[in-house]
Amino acid sequence: MIITTSGSIAGKKVIKTVGLVKGNTIRARHLGRDILAFLKLLVGGEIEDYTKMMAESREQAVDRMIEDAQQQGANAVIDVRFSTSYLMSSAAEILAYGTAVVVE
């Protein structure tokens, strides 16, 4: 499966547009991590636990988007984008979406 943020794939020809595909996940923060994050805010620097959580969330959303594309018969996804929405103060949705296509 080829995944790209561009609208085309070098050396490949799009022979069919399958349509919109998406994958999402909703993650909640952990109280213990929030306390450590607050302490990190006081001294500055990266909050590694949140960085790791967001990276894992993006990967899960992409995996679900790929699964959606495969189920629809695509072998590539172009114009991939990410979106994040906060559902409440301690939970967020990460959405990956793009256009599923068949390339040769």
Buried (B, 14 or more C-beta within 10 A) or exposed (E): EEBBEEEEBEEBEBEEEBEBBBBBBEBEBBEEBBEBBEEBEEEEEEBEBBEEBBEEBBEBBBEBBBEBBBEEEBBBBBBBEBEEEEEEEEEBBBBBBBBBBBBE
